[in-house]
């Protein structure tokens, strides 16, 4: 659901109370359309989140920690230049519009006080975030628009005077249905005006609507139109509600965008590997009949005196057949009888050698396919840019991606494993990709810690840290559930999970990232449990 004008007004009331008169301390841009302002406000340090993302534009207080790119985008650099230390003078929203204007007092390079304005147009696919100078000219914006005189589309380009969008007053569908449900059969504009005045003046009741355990909508007042199948959850603030409502969606979309090119590369490599492997298996099947080639060569050699050059086939008695029936043998009319027999022996030796070579190639291809499957699984677990970059580095080191040109050593990143705490009080670490799996199992874990992994399917390495002690049964069972959840068996019922002490897990020389062998293990059946995973997660 998009943030409607009334919910935006309720969120802005919280923002005004916290930041009016405060100063912008830090500016970050975690996404191409998102900006976070750290403000020293009236009640302490707070963060204001502004998003011009077409999928979910909004403005509200936030407590979420968002991952920032290694190098700040140009728009972020520009905001820091103009707004660092700026004082927030006012935050205005036109009646029932999704446009917010933040007036600021900033200091220029000469130390003079200047006016600056941030404008958020939170209007779906037309969403934009603009920085204006004291005269109302656009300094820069996240979405530049060339404009169209024929259609009347506004131009939004640096250097032009900013022109506010035409009013688009409309009643949110959810609210209109709710008013009808409550018996408001007459003109709705009066009711809307009353609500507008109320949300700007008094605290609202942020409500999230949850159906089948998933958030589906939200509002600034209790919603009565749905039956018992829809749960209404109240929140202490709109900032908290919007953080939770959009967090998972944003994270998924952000990682998807950043990992799309990588996903396409891995899928393409997997398809090529799978096709090559299938062809090699067909070739290997063909070599299984090589003994017959030798037998036909023997039959031709025995009957050379009966053969004549120029024939394309010959029928001879097959003394390898128990019934001594005749067999028709194809010949090359351009070859002599001796050469035709030699060709069958040559094909026999070629097939014999091919079997050995194909067996090695197929084994390597199966390893490559398994590795690429593990990378695809890791991409589903990526939680941020660092995780994507770590997988990119791994693929580069493995030869699947070309190294970037340029001088100097490329800066490497290290992502963080997922951390959990069992009900028995023990810490559990889960790798999100092969690099983290190797680090966990081969370098970080002690030999007395316990290692968990789903049996014969791709999944994360899971380490139960025992600190040299004996783990309790609850912790072991919950670690197995984590291994089941962070694997390809997540959508299955119960999944077999192998577990053993780390001392029994070895990485063979030359093995691909994340690949290990283990001995002296036990197996238990574990059922993936999302609620348990969420409850045990350590933020």
RODO-2510 file (C-alpha; in nm, 4 decimals, decimal comma):
residues 539
     n   res          X          Y          Z
     1     x     0,0000     0,0000     0,0000
     2     x     0,1162     0,3550    -0,0741
     3     x     0,1311     0,6150     0,2021
     4     x    -0,1812     0,8305     0,1661
     5     x    -0,1998     1,2014     0,2531
     6     x    -0,3627     1,1520     0,5936
     7     x    -0,1137     0,8870     0,7075
     8     x     0,1670     1,1112     0,5811
     9     x     0,0220     1,4000     0,7839
    10     x     0,0151     1,1802     1,0953
    11     x     0,3764     1,0770     1,0398
    12     x     0,4811     1,4405     0,9824
    13     x     0,3286     1,5436     1,3145
    14     x     0,5745     1,3090     1,4881
    15     x     0,8612     1,4406     1,2760
    16     x     0,7828     1,8054     1,3556
    17     x     0,7765     1,7418     1,7302
    18     x     1,1181     1,5768     1,7122
    19     x     1,3158     1,7927     1,4670
    20     x     1,1769     2,1466     1,4296
    21     x     1,4535     2,3862     1,5291
    22     x     1,7066     2,1026     1,5243
    23     x     2,0162     2,0772     1,3077
    24     x     2,1152     1,8179     1,0493
    25     x     2,4185     1,6371     1,1815
    26     x     2,4721     1,3621     0,9225
    27     x     2,3335     1,2732     0,5794
    28     x     2,3340     0,9262     0,4238
    29     x     2,1874     0,7812     0,1065
    30     x     2,1407     0,4045     0,1481
    31     x     1,9519     0,3697    -0,1804
    32     x     1,9192     0,5573    -0,5110
    33     x     1,5915     0,7173    -0,3955
    34     x     1,6373     0,7132    -0,0165
    35     x     1,7966     0,9696     0,2162
    36     x     1,8451     0,9533     0,5932
    37     x     1,8938     1,2758     0,7878
    38     x     2,0455     1,2434     1,1344
    39     x     1,9120     1,5406     1,3327
    40     x     2,0023     1,6833     1,6733
    41     x     1,6462     1,7654     1,7696
    42     x     1,4426     1,8775     2,0669
    43     x     1,4305     1,5352     2,2286
    44     x     1,7795     1,4175     2,1339
    45     x     1,9291     1,2631     1,8221
    46     x     1,6764     1,1190     1,5752
    47     x     1,6768     1,0006     1,2158
    48     x     1,4369     1,1166     0,9455
    49     x     1,3846     0,8832     0,6520
    50     x     1,2848     1,0332     0,3155
    51     x     1,2119     0,8022     0,0245
    52     x     1,1227     0,8902    -0,3338
    53     x     1,1164     0,5235    -0,4295
    54     x     0,8251     0,4811    -0,6737
    55     x     0,7178     0,1617    -0,4971
    56     x     0,6831     0,3135    -0,1482
    57     x     0,7621     0,6872    -0,1172
    58     x     0,7324     0,8280     0,2352
    59     x     0,8772     1,0454     0,5135
    60     x     0,8902     0,9488     0,8808
    61     x     1,1118     0,8999     1,1846
    62     x     1,3128     0,5797     1,1709
    63     x     1,5236     0,3664     1,4030
    64     x     1,6366     0,1127     1,1436
    65     x     2,0051     0,0786     1,0624
    66     x     2,0378     0,0848     0,6845
    67     x     2,3500    -0,0244     0,5019
    68     x     2,5149     0,2530     0,3022
    69     x     2,7201     0,2066    -0,0165
    70     x     3,0982     0,2126     0,0116
    71     x     3,1088     0,5443    -0,1766
    72     x     2,8318     0,8024    -0,1279
    73     x     2,6233     0,8808    -0,4407
    74     x     2,6571     1,2242    -0,6025
    75     x     2,3182     1,3388    -0,4714
    76     x     2,4293     1,2526    -0,1179
    77     x     2,7545     1,4470    -0,1631
    78     x     2,5531     1,7448    -0,2841
    79     x     2,3165     1,7287     0,0143
    80     x     2,6119     1,7139     0,2524
    81     x     2,7634     2,0187     0,0864
    82     x     2,4471     2,2265     0,1162
    83     x     2,2704     2,0906     0,4259
    84     x     2,5302     1,9741     0,6781
    85     x     2,4617     2,1708     0,9953
    86     x     2,1442     2,3252     0,8493
    87     x     1,8637     2,4182     1,0880
    88     x     1,5143     2,2884     1,0185
    89     x     1,2718     2,5829     1,0135
    90     x     0,9432     2,4288     0,9014
    91     x     0,7835     2,1174     0,7558
    92     x     0,4718     2,1798     0,5490
    93     x     0,2228     1,9615     0,3613
    94     x    -0,0526     2,1030     0,1353
    95     x    -0,4057     1,9963     0,2210
    96     x    -0,4570     1,6263     0,1322
    97     x    -0,1486     1,6204    -0,0912
    98     x     0,1486     1,3862    -0,0735
    99     x     0,4038     1,6637    -0,1078
   100     x     0,6276     1,7758     0,1823
   101     x     0,8350     2,0938     0,1890
   102     x     1,1167     2,1228     0,4451
   103     x     1,2506     2,4778     0,4833
   104     x     1,6094     2,4997     0,6099
   105     x     1,8611     2,7612     0,7111
   106     x     2,2069     2,6570     0,5914
   107     x     2,5542     2,8081     0,5659
   108     x     2,7320     2,8467     0,2328
   109     x     3,1051     2,8257     0,1561
   110     x     3,1555     3,1900     0,2605
   111     x     2,9894     3,1362     0,5965
   112     x     2,6749     3,3297     0,5022
   113     x     2,3283     3,2150     0,6069
   114     x     2,1281     3,0929     0,3051
   115     x     1,7878     2,9360     0,2519
   116     x     1,7555     2,5823     0,1219
   117     x     1,4471     2,3668     0,0695
   118     x     1,4011     1,9905     0,0494
   119     x     1,0878     1,8844    -0,1372
   120     x     0,9548     1,5287    -0,1277
   121     x     0,6897     1,4436    -0,3831
   122     x     0,5634     1,1100    -0,2510
   123     x     0,3404     1,0375    -0,5493
   124     x     0,3958     0,6804    -0,6679
   125     x     0,5758     0,6482    -0,9986
   126     x     0,6150     1,0272    -1,0102
   127     x     0,7938     1,0348    -0,6735
   128     x     1,0918     1,2675    -0,6481
   129     x     1,3218     1,4290    -0,3923
   130     x     1,4489     1,7748    -0,4816
   131     x     1,6907     2,0265    -0,3299
   132     x     1,6091     2,3918    -0,4021
   133     x     1,8129     2,7067    -0,3524
   134     x     1,6916     3,0279    -0,1870
   135     x     1,5255     3,1475    -0,5082
   136     x     1,3338     2,8253    -0,5642
   137     x     1,5636     2,6896    -0,8349
   138     x     1,6349     2,3182    -0,8489
   139     x     1,9905     2,2406    -0,7392
   140     x     1,9441     1,8675    -0,8024
   141     x     1,6850     1,5889    -0,7734
   142     x     1,6736     1,2098    -0,7643
   143     x     1,4500     1,1809    -1,0732
   144     x     1,5092     1,4260    -1,3557
   145     x     1,2202     1,4949    -1,5943
   146     x     1,2715     1,6521    -1,9384
   147     x     0,9077     1,7605    -1,9578
   148     x     0,6621     1,7637    -2,2458
   149     x     0,4813     2,0791    -2,3629
   150     x     0,2195     1,8768    -2,5467
   151     x     0,1161     1,6770    -2,2399
   152     x     0,1925     1,9487    -1,9881
   153     x     0,4469     1,7373    -1,8011
   154     x     0,6595     1,9489    -1,5666
   155     x     1,0292     1,9861    -1,6246
   156     x     1,2364     1,8885    -1,3221
   157     x     1,5959     1,9684    -1,4055
   158     x     1,8826     2,1417    -1,2220
   159     x     1,8803     2,5168    -1,2832
   160     x     1,5082     2,5470    -1,3488
   161     x     1,2602     2,7089    -1,1140
   162     x     1,0648     2,4477    -0,9208
   163     x     0,6938     2,4308    -0,9958
   164     x     0,4763     2,2351    -0,7533
   165     x     0,2593     1,9571    -0,8979
   166     x    -0,1071     2,0216    -0,9693
   167     x    -0,3313     1,9347    -0,6692
   168     x    -0,4529     1,5765    -0,6818
   169     x    -0,6926     1,5681    -0,3899
   170     x    -0,8503     1,2282    -0,3512
   171     x    -0,9921     1,0117    -0,0735
   172     x    -0,7835     0,7002    -0,0048
   173     x    -0,9877     0,3913    -0,1059
   174     x    -0,9382     0,2239     0,2340
   175     x    -1,0644     0,5336     0,4154
   176     x    -1,3595     0,5806     0,1804
   177     x    -1,4716     0,2218     0,2384
   178     x    -1,4260     0,2653     0,6123
   179     x    -1,6380     0,5812     0,6231
   180     x    -1,9122     0,4102     0,4233
   181     x    -1,8924     0,1114     0,6555
   182     x    -1,9327     0,3406     0,9554
   183     x    -2,2461     0,4939     0,8066
   184     x    -2,1084     0,8123     0,6482
   185     x    -2,3527     0,8088     0,3575
   186     x    -2,3447     1,1813     0,2836
   187     x    -2,0708     1,4108     0,1583
   188     x    -1,7314     1,2785     0,2626
   189     x    -1,5353     1,6003     0,2233
   190     x    -1,6507     1,7288     0,5620
   191     x    -1,5412     1,4103     0,7362
   192     x    -1,2055     1,4263     0,5576
   193     x    -1,1532     1,7871     0,6645
   194     x    -1,2241     1,6917     1,0255
   195     x    -0,9782     1,4031     1,0089
   196     x    -0,7146     1,6248     0,8452
   197     x    -0,7398     1,8761     1,1277
   198     x    -0,7286     1,5982     1,3860
   199     x    -0,4172     1,4188     1,2565
   200     x    -0,2256     1,7488     1,2368
   201     x    -0,3284     1,8544     1,5869
   202     x    -0,3510     1,5358     1,7921
   203     x    -0,1652     1,2023     1,8112
   204     x    -0,3149     0,9324     1,5869
   205     x    -0,3593     0,5599     1,6405
   206     x    -0,1207     0,3898     1,3960
   207     x    -0,2762     0,0566     1,2994
   208     x    -0,1317    -0,2199     1,0856
   209     x    -0,3695    -0,4689     0,9257
   210     x    -0,2335    -0,8231     0,9265
   211     x    -0,3815    -1,1172     0,7378
   212     x    -0,2407    -1,4706     0,7475
   213     x     0,0548    -1,3359     0,9425
   214     x     0,1506    -1,0841     0,6732
   215     x     0,1035    -0,7051     0,6801
   216     x    -0,1423    -0,5965     0,4113
   217     x    -0,2309    -0,2338     0,4938
   218     x    -0,2132     0,0403     0,7568
   219     x    -0,4049     0,3478     0,8669
   220     x    -0,4095     0,6350     1,1175
   221     x    -0,7294     0,5099     1,2867
   222     x    -0,8811     0,1713     1,3795
   223     x    -1,0270    -0,0095     1,0754
   224     x    -1,3571    -0,1876     1,1379
   225     x    -1,4655    -0,2940     0,7880
   226     x    -1,2829    -0,6267     0,7886
   227     x    -1,3915    -0,9350     0,9769
   228     x    -1,1996    -1,1456     1,2276
   229     x    -0,9733    -1,2817     0,9543
   230     x    -0,7824    -0,9511     0,9587
   231     x    -0,5892    -0,8556     1,2725
   232     x    -0,5431    -0,4895     1,3734
   233     x    -0,2109    -0,4186     1,5457
   234     x    -0,1612    -0,0830     1,7119
   235     x     0,1835     0,0803     1,7224
   236     x     0,3254     0,3507     1,9497
   237     x     0,4183     0,5692     1,6519
   238     x     0,3911     0,5931     1,2760
   239     x     0,7669     0,5726     1,2500
   240     x     0,7667     0,2313     1,4198
   241     x     0,4758     0,1093     1,2080
   242     x     0,6261     0,2198     0,8769
   243     x     0,9679     0,0819     0,9685
   244     x     0,8167    -0,2611     1,0238
   245     x     0,5709    -0,2495     0,7345
   246     x     0,8301    -0,1625     0,4719
   247     x     1,1534    -0,3036     0,6174
   248     x     1,1296    -0,6564     0,4751
   249     x     0,9938    -0,5364     0,1384
   250     x     1,2635    -0,2723     0,1053
   251     x     1,5421    -0,5096     0,1980
   252     x     1,4229    -0,7705    -0,0502
   253     x     1,3880    -0,5178    -0,3304
   254     x     1,7188    -0,3461    -0,2540
   255     x     1,9149    -0,6711    -0,2548
   256     x     1,7244    -0,7903    -0,5622
   257     x     1,8175    -0,4760    -0,7553
   258     x     2,1811    -0,4927    -0,6548
   259     x     2,2039    -0,8656    -0,7124
   260     x     2,0037    -0,8930    -1,0344
   261     x     2,3072    -0,8729    -1,2619
   262     x     2,4913    -1,1229    -1,0469
   263     x     2,1896    -1,3542    -1,0437
   264     x     2,1691    -1,3457    -1,4225
   265     x     2,5402    -1,4234    -1,4515
   266     x     2,5197    -1,7207    -1,2152
   267     x     2,2043    -1,8576    -1,3772
   268     x     2,3616    -1,8280    -1,7206
   269     x     2,6764    -2,0079    -1,5996
   270     x     2,4617    -2,2783    -1,4407
   271     x     2,2616    -2,3317    -1,7602
   272     x     2,5820    -2,3612    -1,9653
   273     x     2,7281    -2,6057    -1,7150
   274     x     2,4083    -2,8131    -1,7072
   275     x     2,3917    -2,8326    -2,0892
   276     x     2,7588    -2,9287    -2,1145
   277     x     2,7136    -3,1911    -1,8436
   278     x     2,4123    -3,3427    -2,0206
   279     x     2,6070    -3,3672    -2,3493
   280     x     2,9005    -3,5301    -2,1719
   281     x     2,6699    -3,7860    -2,0129
   282     x     2,5245    -3,8704    -2,3547
   283     x     2,8763    -3,9075    -2,4941
   284     x     2,9668    -4,1326    -2,2027
   285     x     2,6641    -4,3522    -2,2703
   286     x     2,7786    -4,3862    -2,6303
   287     x     3,1178    -4,5200    -2,5160
   288     x     2,9467    -4,8096    -2,3385
   289     x     2,9134    -4,9896    -2,6747
   290     x     3,2828    -4,9643    -2,7540
   291     x     3,3421    -5,3404    -2,7142
   292     x     3,1194    -5,3941    -3,0134
   293     x     3,3529    -5,1731    -3,2189
   294     x     3,6455    -5,4015    -3,1324
   295     x     3,4394    -5,7097    -3,2164
   296     x     3,3455    -5,5701    -3,5599
   297     x     3,7128    -5,4916    -3,6193
   298     x     3,8004    -5,8550    -3,5350
   299     x     3,5308    -5,9856    -3,7724
   300     x     3,6599    -5,7681    -4,0569
   301     x     4,0217    -5,8715    -3,9913
   302     x     3,9286    -6,2393    -3,9997
   303     x     3,7487    -6,1962    -4,3334
   304     x     3,9848    -5,9605    -4,5176
   305     x     4,0095    -6,2087    -4,8061
   306     x     3,6365    -6,1726    -4,8708
   307     x     3,6318    -5,7926    -4,8798
   308     x     3,6683    -5,5667    -5,1819
   309     x     3,7464    -5,1936    -5,1987
   310     x     3,4500    -4,9749    -5,2901
   311     x     3,1823    -5,1568    -5,0929
   312     x     2,9713    -4,9582    -4,8384
   313     x     2,8453    -5,2609    -4,6408
   314     x     2,9256    -5,6251    -4,6004
   315     x     2,7439    -5,9184    -4,4383
   316     x     2,9679    -6,1550    -4,2441
   317     x     2,9193    -6,4319    -3,9933
   318     x     2,9311    -6,2954    -3,6373
   319     x     3,1280    -6,5486    -3,4347
   320     x     3,0654    -6,3375    -3,1194
   321     x     2,6933    -6,4205    -3,1562
   322     x     2,5944    -6,7459    -2,9791
   323     x     2,3781    -6,8347    -3,2830
   324     x     2,6505    -6,7375    -3,5310
   325     x     2,4092    -6,5132    -3,7244
   326     x     2,5255    -6,2790    -3,9968
   327     x     2,5899    -5,9145    -3,9142
   328     x     2,5851    -5,6228    -4,1572
   329     x     2,8922    -5,4006    -4,1138
   330     x     2,9185    -5,0520    -4,2597
   331     x     3,2313    -4,9733    -4,4592
   332     x     3,3936    -4,6646    -4,6086
   333     x     3,4102    -4,7323    -4,9857
   334     x     3,7144    -4,5057    -5,0157
   335     x     3,9171    -4,7183    -4,7728
   336     x     4,0837    -5,0548    -4,8243
   337     x     3,9606    -5,3603    -4,6295
   338     x     4,2593    -5,3321    -4,3939
   339     x     4,1916    -4,9607    -4,3385
   340     x     3,8229    -5,0269    -4,2630
   341     x     3,9197    -5,2814    -3,9978
   342     x     4,1783    -5,0417    -3,8544
   343     x     3,9123    -4,7670    -3,8369
   344     x     3,6949    -4,9827    -3,6091
   345     x     3,9931    -5,0483    -3,3772
   346     x     4,0719    -4,6764    -3,3773
   347     x     3,7120    -4,5898    -3,2843
   348     x     3,7270    -4,8514    -3,0085
   349     x     4,0428    -4,7001    -2,8571
   350     x     3,8983    -4,3504    -2,8949
   351     x     3,5838    -4,4521    -2,7053
   352     x     3,7922    -4,6246    -2,4388
   353     x     4,0019    -4,3120    -2,3814
   354     x     3,6928    -4,0912    -2,4008
   355     x     3,5294    -4,2864    -2,1180
   356     x     3,8158    -4,2057    -1,8837
   357     x     3,8275    -3,8402    -1,9890
   358     x     3,4496    -3,7976    -1,9766
   359     x     3,4303    -3,9548    -1,6320
   360     x     3,6742    -3,6923    -1,5020
   361     x     3,4963    -3,4107    -1,6864
   362     x     3,1536    -3,5183    -1,5600
   363     x     3,2793    -3,5336    -1,2030
   364     x     3,4175    -3,1804    -1,2404
   365     x     3,0959    -3,0612    -1,4072
   366     x     2,8846    -3,2015    -1,1263
   367     x     3,1056    -3,0180    -0,8777
   368     x     3,0692    -2,6951    -1,0762
   369     x     2,6916    -2,7382    -1,0926
   370     x     2,6694    -2,8033    -0,7196
   371     x     2,8835    -2,4973    -0,6502
   372     x     2,6711    -2,2700    -0,8706
   373     x     2,3579    -2,4034    -0,6995
   374     x     2,5126    -2,3100    -0,3670
   375     x     2,5802    -1,9569    -0,4962
   376     x     2,2184    -1,9233    -0,6097
   377     x     2,1086    -2,0296    -0,2616
   378     x     2,3489    -1,7761    -0,1082
   379     x     2,1994    -1,4966    -0,3190
   380     x     1,8590    -1,5659    -0,1620
   381     x     2,0148    -1,5120     0,1831
   382     x     2,1964    -1,1876     0,0970
   383     x     2,0806    -0,9130     0,3324
   384     x     2,2745    -0,6171     0,1981
   385     x     2,5358    -0,4762    -0,0360
   386     x     2,8239    -0,6304     0,1584
   387     x     2,6791    -0,9794     0,1164
   388     x     2,6330    -0,9232    -0,2591
   389     x     2,9858    -0,7869    -0,2910
   390     x     3,1262    -1,0821    -0,0970
   391     x     2,9576    -1,3254    -0,3383
   392     x     3,0895    -1,1191    -0,6302
   393     x     3,4428    -1,1472    -0,4890
   394     x     3,3996    -1,5221    -0,4469
   395     x     3,2895    -1,5651    -0,8092
   396     x     3,5817    -1,3523    -0,9248
   397     x     3,8277    -1,5597    -0,7230
   398     x     3,6690    -1,8779    -0,8657
   399     x     3,7060    -1,7527    -1,2241
   400     x     3,3372    -1,7091    -1,3029
   401     x     3,3683    -1,3307    -1,3182
   402     x     3,6460    -1,1246    -1,4711
   403     x     3,8540    -0,9100    -1,2422
   404     x     3,7934    -0,5403    -1,2793
   405     x     4,0663    -0,3464    -1,4536
   406     x     4,2594    -0,0629    -1,2986
   407     x     4,5659    -0,0290    -1,0863
   408     x     4,5938    -0,1172    -0,7234
   409     x     4,4530    -0,3995    -0,5202
   410     x     4,0753    -0,4166    -0,5132
   411     x     3,9293    -0,3452    -0,1712
   412     x     3,7709    -0,6562    -0,0276
   413     x     3,4659    -0,6574     0,1946
   414     x     3,3697    -0,8955     0,4718
   415     x     3,0033    -0,9568     0,5429
   416     x     2,8668    -1,0591     0,8802
   417     x     2,7214    -1,3981     0,9567
   418     x     2,3703    -1,4242     1,0968
   419     x     2,3681    -1,4576     1,4744
   420     x     2,1171    -1,6393     1,6965
   421     x     2,0749    -1,7299     2,0633
   422     x     1,9085    -2,0593     2,1558
   423     x     1,6659    -2,0992     2,4426
   424     x     1,9491    -2,2834     2,6154
   425     x     2,1554    -1,9645     2,6013
   426     x     2,4103    -2,0820     2,3421
   427     x     2,5204    -1,8704     2,0478
   428     x     2,4635    -1,9943     1,6921
   429     x     2,6267    -1,8492     1,3792
   430     x     2,4938    -1,9082     1,0276
   431     x     2,6887    -1,8357     0,7092
   432     x     2,5080    -1,6499     0,4311
   433     x     2,7437    -1,7529     0,1503
   434     x     3,0337    -1,9875     0,0768
   435     x     3,2970    -1,7391     0,1889
   436     x     3,1296    -1,6974     0,5270
   437     x     3,0787    -2,0747     0,5495
   438     x     3,4525    -2,1320     0,5015
   439     x     3,5407    -1,8634     0,7544
   440     x     3,3006    -2,0069     1,0115
   441     x     3,3974    -2,3710     0,9799
   442     x     3,7666    -2,3593     0,8921
   443     x     3,8878    -2,0505     1,0825
   444     x     3,6510    -1,9230     1,3486
   445     x     3,4994    -2,2334     1,5052
   446     x     3,6902    -2,4388     1,7618
   447     x     3,7277    -2,8122     1,7217
   448     x     3,4859    -2,8769     2,0100
   449     x     3,2091    -2,6578     1,8669
   450     x     2,9296    -2,8282     1,6754
   451     x     2,8706    -2,8067     1,3001
   452     x     2,5292    -2,8539     1,1338
   453     x     2,4334    -2,8924     0,7657
   454     x     2,1406    -3,0329     0,5727
   455     x     2,2058    -3,3761     0,4292
   456     x     2,2759    -3,3919     0,0547
   457     x     2,1178    -3,0519    -0,0235
   458     x     2,2664    -2,7041    -0,0355
   459     x     2,2503    -2,4934     0,2750
   460     x     2,4388    -2,2755     0,5194
   461     x     2,7074    -2,3945     0,7572
   462     x     2,5684    -2,3595     1,1090
   463     x     2,7998    -2,3430     1,4109
   464     x     2,6735    -2,4030     1,7645
   465     x     2,9299    -2,2448     1,9958
   466     x     2,9769    -2,4658     2,3014
   467     x     3,2880    -2,3036     2,4549
   468     x     3,4246    -2,6502     2,5196
   469     x     3,1137    -2,7725     2,7014
   470     x     2,8413    -3,0186     2,6117
   471     x     2,5426    -2,8573     2,4339
   472     x     2,1939    -2,9093     2,5722
   473     x     1,9333    -3,0969     2,3678
   474     x     1,7210    -2,7862     2,3087
   475     x     2,0147    -2,5934     2,1613
   476     x     2,1102    -2,8852     1,9370
   477     x     1,7521    -2,9184     1,8110
   478     x     1,7197    -2,5454     1,7471
   479     x     2,0537    -2,5307     1,5634
   480     x     1,9253    -2,8116     1,3401
   481     x     1,6090    -2,6110     1,2702
   482     x     1,8265    -2,3162     1,1652
   483     x     2,0235    -2,5428     0,9305
   484     x     1,6962    -2,6700     0,7821
   485     x     1,5557    -2,3194     0,7367
   486     x     1,8682    -2,1763     0,5719
   487     x     1,8813    -2,4450     0,3049
   488     x     1,7104    -2,5573    -0,0139
   489     x     1,4787    -2,7649     0,2050
   490     x     1,3136    -2,4561     0,3536
   491     x     0,9816    -2,5228     0,1794
   492     x     0,9839    -2,8940     0,2547
   493     x     0,8502    -3,0742     0,5575
   494     x     1,1097    -3,2327     0,7835
   495     x     1,4672    -3,2186     0,6543
   496     x     1,7562    -3,4515     0,7505
   497     x     2,0329    -3,2491     0,9172
   498     x     2,3794    -3,3911     0,9825
   499     x     2,5724    -3,2628     1,2820
   500     x     2,9124    -3,3313     1,4302
   501     x     3,1962    -3,1577     1,6094
   502     x     3,4037    -2,9245     1,3937
   503     x     3,7113    -3,1448     1,4378
   504     x     3,5452    -3,4020     1,2089
   505     x     3,4843    -3,1494     0,9289
   506     x     3,7630    -3,1041     0,6721
   507     x     3,8054    -2,8979     0,3587
   508     x     3,9822    -3,0992     0,0859
   509     x     4,2750    -2,9357    -0,0890
   510     x     4,1570    -2,7450    -0,3960
   511     x     3,7899    -2,7738    -0,3036
   512     x     3,5559    -2,4952    -0,4092
   513     x     3,4404    -2,2389    -0,1509
   514     x     3,1973    -2,3819     0,1008
   515     x     3,2710    -2,7463     0,0114
   516     x     3,3741    -2,9794     0,2955
   517     x     3,3753    -3,3467     0,3905
   518     x     3,2893    -3,4820     0,7341
   519     x     3,2885    -3,8060     0,9292
   520     x     3,1594    -3,9451     1,2613
   521     x     2,8311    -3,7585     1,2406
   522     x     2,4736    -3,7982     1,3587
   523     x     2,1521    -3,7129     1,1748
   524     x     1,8249    -3,5716     1,3008
   525     x     1,5048    -3,4687     1,1265
   526     x     1,4365    -3,0950     1,1631
   527     x     1,1343    -2,8996     1,0462
   528     x     1,1974    -2,5470     0,9117
   529     x     1,0254    -2,2997     1,1453
   530     x     1,0177    -1,9328     1,0435
   531     x     0,8721    -1,8153     1,3747
   532     x     1,1523    -1,9844     1,5687
   533     x     1,4137    -1,8354     1,3351
   534     x     1,2756    -1,4856     1,3919
   535     x     1,2536    -1,5341     1,7675
   536     x     1,6112    -1,6577     1,8060
   537     x     1,7680    -1,3970     1,5739
   538     x     2,0052    -1,1539     1,7439
   539     x     1,9842    -0,8120     1,5774
***
